[in-house]
C-alpha cells in the first residue's frame, strides 16, 4: 500500500443557508504524508476533509487533484479513499469480518482473496478473536479498530479520518493514538486526520494545518507550530501561552513583576509571550520577575504553578522542583530572552 500526493486548489464552500464554512484554501499533501487539520468547531476542517473525500463539492471553482488527476467531479465511491468517522458507521446487521469484507465484495474481489485480505486486516488491528461477533457486542475501542480495518482493507489511495477518537475515554484514546501512529507509519499511506485535540495533532501529524474561521492560519511541523506560532490564535490554541504587557526600555520589557530581556526580534514590542516550560524558578538575585503563588498542582514529573506578578494576567510556570509550593509564597522566575515571542494578533 502506498500513498499519492493530493492537492486542494482554491476550494471553498458556502452552504444553502448562507453559512460560509470554508474560504478558498490551497493545500498540498505529499505522498505518504499524514497531515492533521486542527482547530475548534466550525473552523472548516471537516468541510475540507469532505471536499477531499468527494462528499462535498467546492463552490468556488476549486479543484481536488489525486496524483495530478482532477477528481473534483468524481464521486466518493470512485475516488478509492478509506474513511473513518467518529460514529464508526459500521453495519450493525453484519459481523466484524463481514464489515471488513464489505468494501472488497462491492469491488468484486474473488471470495478466496477476500478471505485472505480480511484475515490480514483483522491481524493487523489485533481483532482476530472478534471476527464473528456482532457490532453491538463490541466496545468503543474495538469498533474503532473494525472501522480502521474496513477503511484500509480496500488498499485506498488515501485515508481520511474525521475525529475518530473523540467518543472514547482518555486512556483508550491514548492507547489507540499509539496504534494509529504505528499503523500509518507502517502503511505509508497518505492520510488526512481531522481533530480538535492538540495532543492528537502533535502526536500523529507530519504536518499540522491549524484552521481558523474557514482559513488555514498556519501549516508546518508540530515543532514549528508549537515553537514559532504565526499568530496569537495559533499560539493560544496550541499549548499554554503566557502573555505580559509592559513598557519597553532599551532591550527590555518592564512590567509590575519585574524586567524581561528581549531578543532582537522582540525589541520594541509592548506585549510578549512565552511558554510555561521556558520559565525557571531561581533565587531572587537571578530572577527576571517575581510574584506570589496563586495555585500549585503537583503532576508527578513537574509542578504547574499559577503566579500573580501584579500584571493583568497571571503567569503559568512548569516547575521541575519536587518540593511543595504554598499558596501565597513568593517565587522568583528567570526566562531566556530567546524563548520570548512577539506575534501579530
C-alpha positions as CSV (number, residue, x, y, z in Angstrom):
1,X,0.0,0.0,0.0
2,X,1.4,3.4,-1.0
3,X,0.2,6.9,-0.8
4,X,-0.4,9.5,-3.5
5,X,0.0,13.3,-3.5
6,X,-3.2,15.3,-3.0
7,X,-3.7,18.9,-4.0
8,X,-6.5,21.2,-2.9
9,X,-6.7,24.2,-5.1
10,X,-8.8,27.2,-4.2
11,X,-11.6,25.1,-2.6
12,X,-14.2,26.9,-0.7
13,X,-17.8,26.1,0.5
14,X,-20.9,28.1,1.3
15,X,-23.9,26.0,2.5
16,X,-27.5,26.6,1.4
17,X,-28.4,28.6,4.5
18,X,-25.6,31.1,3.6
19,X,-23.1,29.8,6.1
20,X,-19.6,30.3,4.8
21,X,-17.9,27.1,6.0
22,X,-14.7,27.4,4.1
23,X,-12.9,30.2,2.4
24,X,-11.0,29.3,-0.8
25,X,-7.9,27.4,0.5
26,X,-4.8,25.8,-1.0
27,X,-3.3,22.7,0.5
28,X,-0.6,20.3,-0.8
29,X,-0.2,16.9,0.8
30,X,2.8,14.8,-0.1
31,X,2.5,11.1,-0.9
32,X,2.6,9.1,2.3
33,X,2.3,12.1,4.5
34,X,0.0,12.4,7.5
35,X,-1.5,15.9,7.7
36,X,-3.7,16.9,10.6
37,X,-6.4,19.5,10.2
38,X,-6.6,21.1,13.7
39,X,-9.0,23.7,15.0
40,X,-12.1,24.5,17.0
41,X,-15.6,23.6,16.0
42,X,-16.8,25.4,12.9
43,X,-13.3,26.3,11.6
44,X,-13.7,24.4,8.3
45,X,-11.6,21.3,9.0
46,X,-14.4,18.7,8.4
47,X,-15.6,20.6,5.3
48,X,-12.1,20.4,3.9
49,X,-12.0,16.7,4.6
50,X,-15.4,16.1,3.0
51,X,-14.3,18.0,-0.1
52,X,-11.2,15.8,-0.4
53,X,-13.4,12.7,0.0
54,X,-16.0,13.8,-2.5
55,X,-18.8,14.2,0.0
56,X,-19.0,17.9,-0.7
57,X,-18.2,19.9,-3.9
58,X,-16.3,23.2,-3.7
59,X,-18.4,26.1,-5.0
60,X,-15.6,28.5,-5.7
61,X,-14.3,26.9,-8.9
62,X,-11.7,25.0,-6.9
63,X,-10.2,21.6,-7.7
64,X,-9.1,18.5,-5.9
65,X,-6.2,16.5,-7.5
66,X,-5.2,13.0,-6.7
67,X,-1.7,12.2,-8.1
68,X,-2.1,15.1,-10.5
69,X,-5.5,14.0,-11.8
70,X,-8.5,16.2,-11.3
71,X,-11.1,14.2,-9.3
72,X,-13.4,17.1,-8.4
73,X,-16.3,15.7,-10.4
74,X,-15.6,12.1,-9.3
75,X,-18.0,10.7,-6.6
76,X,-16.6,9.3,-3.3
77,X,-17.2,5.7,-4.3
78,X,-14.9,6.1,-7.3
79,X,-12.1,8.0,-5.6
80,X,-10.8,4.9,-3.7
81,X,-10.4,6.6,-0.3
82,X,-10.9,5.0,3.0
83,X,-12.9,6.9,5.6
84,X,-13.2,6.5,9.4
85,X,-15.8,8.6,11.3
86,X,-16.3,9.4,14.9
87,X,-19.6,7.4,14.8
88,X,-17.8,4.4,13.3
89,X,-20.6,4.0,10.6
90,X,-20.4,0.2,10.9
91,X,-23.2,-2.1,9.7
92,X,-24.9,-3.5,12.9
93,X,-26.5,-6.4,11.0
94,X,-23.1,-7.8,10.0
95,X,-20.3,-9.5,11.9
96,X,-16.9,-7.9,12.3
97,X,-15.5,-10.0,9.5
98,X,-18.4,-9.1,7.2
99,X,-17.9,-5.4,7.9
100,X,-14.3,-5.6,7.0
101,X,-15.1,-7.6,3.9
102,X,-17.9,-5.3,2.7
103,X,-15.9,-2.9,0.5
104,X,-14.0,-5.8,-1.0
105,X,-17.2,-7.6,-2.0
106,X,-18.6,-4.4,-3.6
107,X,-15.4,-4.1,-5.7
108,X,-15.9,-7.7,-6.9
109,X,-12.8,-9.3,-5.3
110,X,-13.0,-13.1,-5.5
111,X,-14.0,-14.9,-2.3
112,X,-10.7,-16.6,-1.6
113,X,-8.8,-13.3,-1.9
114,X,-11.4,-11.5,0.2
115,X,-11.0,-14.1,3.0
116,X,-7.2,-13.7,2.9
117,X,-7.4,-9.9,3.0
118,X,-9.9,-9.9,5.9
119,X,-7.7,-12.2,7.8
120,X,-4.8,-9.9,7.2
121,X,-6.7,-6.8,8.3
122,X,-8.0,-8.4,11.5
123,X,-4.5,-9.5,12.4
124,X,-3.1,-6.0,11.7
125,X,-5.7,-4.5,14.0
126,X,-5.3,-7.3,16.6
127,X,-9.0,-8.2,16.5
128,X,-8.9,-11.8,15.1
129,X,-10.9,-13.2,18.0
130,X,-13.7,-10.8,17.3
131,X,-14.2,-11.9,13.7
132,X,-17.7,-13.4,14.2
133,X,-19.0,-11.0,16.8
134,X,-21.8,-8.6,16.1
135,X,-21.0,-4.9,16.3
136,X,-23.3,-4.3,19.3
137,X,-21.1,-6.8,21.2
138,X,-18.0,-4.6,20.9
139,X,-16.6,-1.9,23.0
140,X,-15.9,1.6,21.5
141,X,-12.2,0.8,21.0
142,X,-13.0,-2.5,19.3
143,X,-15.5,-0.8,17.0
144,X,-12.9,1.8,16.1
145,X,-10.4,-0.9,15.2
146,X,-13.0,-2.6,13.0
147,X,-13.7,0.8,11.3
148,X,-9.9,1.2,10.6
149,X,-9.6,-2.4,9.3
150,X,-12.6,-1.8,6.9
151,X,-11.2,1.5,5.7
152,X,-7.7,0.1,4.8
153,X,-8.9,-3.3,3.5
154,X,-9.5,-2.0,0.0
155,X,-6.0,-0.5,0.0
156,X,-7.2,3.0,-0.7
157,X,-5.2,5.8,-2.3
158,X,-5.8,8.0,0.8
159,X,-7.1,7.5,4.3
160,X,-9.4,10.2,5.7
161,X,-10.2,10.2,9.5
162,X,-12.8,12.6,11.0
163,X,-12.4,12.9,14.8
164,X,-12.0,9.1,15.1
165,X,-11.1,9.0,18.8
166,X,-13.4,11.7,20.2
167,X,-16.1,9.3,21.6
168,X,-13.5,7.3,23.6
169,X,-12.3,7.7,27.1
170,X,-9.0,9.3,27.7
171,X,-7.0,6.2,28.5
172,X,-8.3,4.3,25.5
173,X,-7.8,7.4,23.3
174,X,-4.1,7.4,24.2
175,X,-3.7,3.7,23.5
176,X,-5.5,3.9,20.1
177,X,-3.5,7.0,19.2
178,X,-0.3,4.9,19.5
179,X,-1.8,2.2,17.4
180,X,-3.0,4.6,14.7
181,X,0.5,6.1,14.6
182,X,2.1,2.7,14.2
183,X,-0.4,1.8,11.5
184,X,0.1,4.9,9.5
185,X,3.9,4.7,9.6
186,X,3.8,1.0,8.5
187,X,1.4,1.6,5.6
188,X,3.0,4.9,4.4
189,X,-0.5,5.9,3.1
190,X,-1.4,9.5,2.5
191,X,-3.6,10.5,5.5
192,X,-5.8,13.5,6.3
193,X,-6.7,13.5,10.0
194,X,-9.3,15.9,11.5
195,X,-9.3,16.7,15.2
196,X,-9.7,19.5,17.7
197,X,-7.3,17.7,20.1
198,X,-3.9,19.3,20.0
199,X,-2.2,16.2,21.6
200,X,-3.5,14.0,18.8
201,X,-2.3,16.5,16.3
202,X,1.1,16.8,17.8
203,X,1.5,13.0,18.1
204,X,0.2,12.0,14.7
205,X,0.9,14.7,12.2
206,X,3.9,15.0,9.9
207,X,2.5,18.5,9.5
208,X,-0.4,20.3,11.1
209,X,-2.7,22.8,9.4
210,X,-4.3,25.0,12.1
211,X,-7.6,26.3,10.9
212,X,-9.5,29.4,11.9
213,X,-12.7,30.8,10.5
214,X,-12.5,28.7,7.3
215,X,-8.9,29.6,6.6
216,X,-5.5,27.9,7.3
217,X,-3.9,30.1,9.9
218,X,-0.6,28.2,9.8
219,X,0.8,25.0,8.4
220,X,4.0,23.3,9.5
221,X,5.6,20.5,11.5
222,X,4.4,20.1,15.1
223,X,7.7,21.6,16.3
224,X,7.2,24.7,14.1
225,X,3.6,25.2,15.1
226,X,4.5,25.0,18.8
227,X,7.8,26.8,18.8
228,X,7.1,29.5,16.2
229,X,3.4,30.2,16.0
230,X,2.4,32.6,13.3
231,X,-0.4,34.4,15.1
232,X,-1.9,34.9,18.6
233,X,-4.7,32.5,17.7
234,X,-2.2,29.6,16.9
235,X,-0.1,30.4,19.9
236,X,-3.2,30.2,22.2
237,X,-4.7,27.2,20.6
238,X,-1.6,25.1,20.8
239,X,-0.5,24.5,24.4
240,X,-0.4,27.1,27.1
241,X,0.9,30.6,26.4
242,X,1.7,33.4,28.8
243,X,1.2,37.0,27.9
244,X,2.7,40.0,29.6
245,X,2.2,43.7,28.7
246,X,4.6,46.4,29.8
247,X,6.8,49.3,28.8
248,X,9.9,48.8,26.6
249,X,13.0,50.5,27.8
250,X,16.1,49.7,25.7
251,X,16.1,46.0,25.1
252,X,13.9,45.0,28.0
253,X,10.2,45.0,28.9
254,X,9.4,46.4,32.3
255,X,6.1,45.4,34.0
256,X,4.7,45.2,37.5
257,X,6.5,41.9,38.3
258,X,10.0,42.8,37.0
259,X,12.1,43.1,33.9
260,X,12.4,40.6,31.0
261,X,15.2,41.0,28.5
262,X,14.1,40.9,24.9
263,X,15.7,39.1,22.0
264,X,16.5,41.2,18.8
265,X,13.1,40.1,17.2
266,X,11.1,41.3,20.2
267,X,12.7,44.7,20.8
268,X,10.0,47.4,20.5
269,X,7.1,45.2,21.4
270,X,4.8,46.1,24.3
271,X,3.3,42.6,24.6
272,X,5.4,39.4,24.9
273,X,4.6,35.7,25.1
274,X,6.4,32.7,26.5
275,X,5.6,29.0,27.3
276,X,5.4,27.7,30.9
277,X,8.4,25.3,30.3
278,X,10.6,28.2,29.4
279,X,10.5,29.7,32.9
280,X,12.8,28.5,35.7
281,X,12.3,29.0,39.5
282,X,15.5,30.7,40.7
283,X,17.0,32.7,43.5
284,X,16.0,36.4,43.8
285,X,19.3,37.5,42.5
286,X,19.0,35.5,39.3
287,X,15.3,36.4,38.7
288,X,13.8,38.5,35.8
289,X,10.5,38.8,37.6
290,X,8.7,37.7,40.8
291,X,5.3,37.0,42.1
292,X,3.1,35.1,44.5
293,X,1.8,31.6,44.1
294,X,-1.9,31.6,43.4
295,X,-2.2,27.8,42.9
296,X,0.0,24.8,42.7
297,X,-0.7,21.4,41.0
298,X,1.7,18.5,41.6
299,X,1.5,16.4,38.4
300,X,4.3,13.9,39.1
301,X,7.0,14.8,36.7
302,X,6.5,18.5,37.3
303,X,4.5,21.1,39.3
304,X,2.2,23.5,37.5
305,X,2.2,26.9,39.2
306,X,0.0,29.8,38.6
307,X,1.7,33.0,39.7
308,X,0.3,36.5,40.3
309,X,3.0,39.0,39.2
310,X,0.7,42.0,39.6
311,X,0.1,42.1,35.8
312,X,-3.4,41.8,34.4
313,X,-2.9,38.2,33.5
314,X,-1.4,35.5,35.8
315,X,1.7,33.5,34.7
316,X,1.7,29.8,34.4
317,X,5.0,28.0,35.1
318,X,6.1,24.4,34.6
319,X,8.4,23.9,37.6
320,X,10.7,20.9,37.9
321,X,11.2,21.2,41.6
322,X,9.6,18.4,43.6
323,X,9.3,20.5,46.8
324,X,5.8,21.7,47.6
325,X,4.8,25.3,46.8
326,X,2.4,27.1,49.2
327,X,-0.3,29.4,48.1
328,X,0.8,33.0,48.8
329,X,4.5,32.3,48.9
330,X,6.9,34.5,46.8
331,X,8.6,32.8,43.9
332,X,11.3,34.2,41.6
333,X,11.5,33.4,37.9
334,X,14.0,33.6,35.1
335,X,13.4,33.3,31.4
336,X,15.8,33.0,28.4
337,X,15.4,36.0,26.0
338,X,15.4,33.5,23.1
339,X,12.2,32.0,24.4
340,X,10.3,35.3,24.3
341,X,7.9,35.6,21.4
342,X,6.1,38.5,19.9
343,X,3.2,37.9,17.5
344,X,0.7,39.6,15.3
345,X,-2.8,39.5,16.5
